[in-house]
Amino acid sequence: MLGIIEKIQIKKSRPNKSYGFISAYDGESYWFSLRGLDDLKVGDEVSFSGGCNEKGFVARYVKKVAAED
């Protein structure tokens, strides 16, 4: 799946709990953990694997899409 990062929340006191949301091209909003993802920012286009849990839509394997020149 593809989408755009719409929000990032950095938790300075607990960095492992930092997260963000992706506005996917399927019209849904997906939550993702920022653990191990240092180079993402709001507005970046990303690819991910979408899923669902008891709290809602979840993105896994989030990767920034390389910009074409």
C-alpha positions in Angstrom: 0.0 0.0 0.0 1.0 3.6 -0.4 0.2 6.8 1.6 1.4 10.1 3.0 2.5 10.6 6.6 0.0 13.0 8.1 1.2 13.1 11.8 4.2 12.2 13.8 4.2 12.2 17.7 7.7 12.0 19.3 7.7 11.0 22.9 11.0 12.4 24.3 10.6 10.7 27.7 9.8 7.3 26.1 11.1 7.3 22.5 10.1 3.6 22.0 6.5 4.8 22.3 6.7 7.4 19.5 4.2 6.9 16.7 2.6 8.4 13.6 -0.3 8.2 11.2 -0.4 7.5 7.5 -3.2 8.8 5.3 -3.4 5.9 2.8 -4.6 6.1 -0.8 -7.4 3.7 0.1 -9.0 6.5 2.2 -8.1 5.0 5.6 -5.8 6.3 8.4 -3.2 3.8 9.6 -1.2 4.0 12.9 2.5 3.0 12.9 5.3 2.9 15.5 8.3 5.0 14.8 10.7 2.5 16.5 13.6 2.1 14.1 12.4 4.8 11.7 14.5 7.9 12.0 14.3 9.4 8.5 10.5 10.0 8.2 8.7 13.3 8.4 5.2 14.7 7.8 4.4 14.8 4.0 6.7 11.9 3.1 5.2 9.3 0.7 5.6 5.8 2.2 4.9 2.2 1.3 3.6 -0.2 4.0 1.7 -3.4 4.7 -1.7 -2.6 6.1 -3.5 -4.6 8.7 -6.1 -4.3 11.4 -6.2 -5.0 15.2 -8.8 -4.4 18.0 -7.9 -0.6 18.0 -8.1 0.0 14.3 -5.9 0.1 11.2 -2.2 -0.6 11.6 0.8 -0.1 9.2 3.8 -2.4 9.3 7.0 -2.5 7.3 6.8 1.3 6.7 9.4 2.5 4.1 9.9 5.9 2.5 9.3 5.9 -1.2 12.2 7.3 -3.2 11.5 10.5 -5.0 11.8 10.2 -8.8 14.0 12.7 -10.5 
